């Protein structure tokens, strides 16, 4: 952790940890052990899976293995968007039919409500405010994409979504140059670290064993191998998201895409009056290199976007350190959206990685021949998707062990989806950096030309990336 020239704290995992404090670390694995289910990864996916499995089958011996501490990865660094987006829905519609994708979307809508419900009933103090998601357009091309996006979402059954013009948008949040927006109620702001800490404590209280400072180096059928011993179990569930590449044989499975964030100092009442944002919606835009933001519970703006998108060789982490030019670029986005905040200090900057499959599709799988399961590839939409994945893993394990049958969740189109691996280096690095250079150039071209047509550069980049 260090400070930039502007005085902002850079790294130190994330602002959320600076705000709520680093956790006391649990004991590492002490030697070889056995369990009924071993879960690799102590983030949202792993912890929710342990929570729902233990609730469903209290006698199960469940062990969670975490390389640093629960919530060290994306679960403790994200933008706090608990929302109904799921990566790969359109591809699942092509593969399995529109109605199958509609069922997946409905499940995601319900997942937002499920997390809010569990947090309320369990007493999680996670700064949750269900103000929905507002996504804005600031150029003619973005407005055309937003209207098409809005209609597309309606076609998946989201009948409570609303489309706003410039005036209605400004009544919610006064974003400079906003020409319109779309809003869904299926979204909430959360404090990511408070949520993951509360969830870990709840899991432990149910009787699940959590070992931290215990990196898993290899997963194979019925074995999770660590430097301190091997945990043997009939089911080994990989819940490692952006850190998956560090496991033996998994370097090209999911690409660890980097995302960076800043958090401002707390705003004054006058500054908030200039911005609006009384509904505390999560805020995004329709740029190709998009931004995401929230109004935090303590009155800051936390805002994120792409900095350096990918590190060579799928390298993952330096405790959240972020390049100064990335911090400045995010500050420029903040001021472009809210010119009245030009003098506001950035107090914290950090980065983290998210998991990206080659076809940009989130998946959840249990291989019944080996007992190996996994979930992830959320492409940045993991705060809610991890909960749906965890409940699906629960049902798949119960089905395989004879304690349950097929459920609505096990029949969703993302269950069992297979995807090819990423290209080897240096093709991976060249491809991803070229991709995001094209997206940023497309955004600049759309701003400069003021055309209502999306840049051809972005359309080509989408095809190259495999996103469509």
Secondary structure as GFF3:
##gff-version 3
##sequence-region A 1 468
A	DSSP	beta_strand	2	3	.	.	.	ID=ss1
A	DSSP	beta_strand	9	10	.	.	.	ID=ss2
A	DSSP	alpha_helix	15	20	.	.	.	ID=ss3
A	DSSP	beta_strand	33	34	.	.	.	ID=ss4
A	DSSP	beta_strand	37	40	.	.	.	ID=ss5
A	DSSP	alpha_helix	44	56	.	.	.	ID=ss6
A	DSSP	beta_strand	62	65	.	.	.	ID=ss7
A	DSSP	three_ten_helix	74	76	.	.	.	ID=ss8
A	DSSP	beta_strand	81	83	.	.	.	ID=ss9
A	DSSP	alpha_helix	89	96	.	.	.	ID=ss10
A	DSSP	alpha_helix	98	122	.	.	.	ID=ss11
A	DSSP	beta_strand	133	137	.	.	.	ID=ss12
A	DSSP	alpha_helix	140	155	.	.	.	ID=ss13
A	DSSP	beta_strand	162	165	.	.	.	ID=ss14
A	DSSP	alpha_helix	166	172	.	.	.	ID=ss15
A	DSSP	beta_strand	180	184	.	.	.	ID=ss16
A	DSSP	beta_strand	187	189	.	.	.	ID=ss17
A	DSSP	alpha_helix	192	205	.	.	.	ID=ss18
A	DSSP	beta_strand	209	211	.	.	.	ID=ss19
A	DSSP	beta_strand	216	220	.	.	.	ID=ss20
A	DSSP	beta_strand	223	226	.	.	.	ID=ss21
A	DSSP	beta_strand	229	232	.	.	.	ID=ss22
A	DSSP	beta_strand	235	238	.	.	.	ID=ss23
A	DSSP	three_ten_helix	241	246	.	.	.	ID=ss24
A	DSSP	beta_strand	255	264	.	.	.	ID=ss25
A	DSSP	alpha_helix	269	275	.	.	.	ID=ss26
A	DSSP	beta_strand	282	285	.	.	.	ID=ss27
A	DSSP	beta_strand	292	295	.	.	.	ID=ss28
A	DSSP	beta_strand	301	305	.	.	.	ID=ss29
A	DSSP	three_ten_helix	312	314	.	.	.	ID=ss30
A	DSSP	alpha_helix	324	337	.	.	.	ID=ss31
A	DSSP	three_ten_helix	339	341	.	.	.	ID=ss32
A	DSSP	beta_strand	346	356	.	.	.	ID=ss33
A	DSSP	beta_strand	363	367	.	.	.	ID=ss34
A	DSSP	beta_strand	372	376	.	.	.	ID=ss35
A	DSSP	alpha_helix	382	400	.	.	.	ID=ss36
A	DSSP	alpha_helix	427	449	.	.	.	ID=ss37
A	DSSP	alpha_helix	456	465	.	.	.	ID=ss38
###
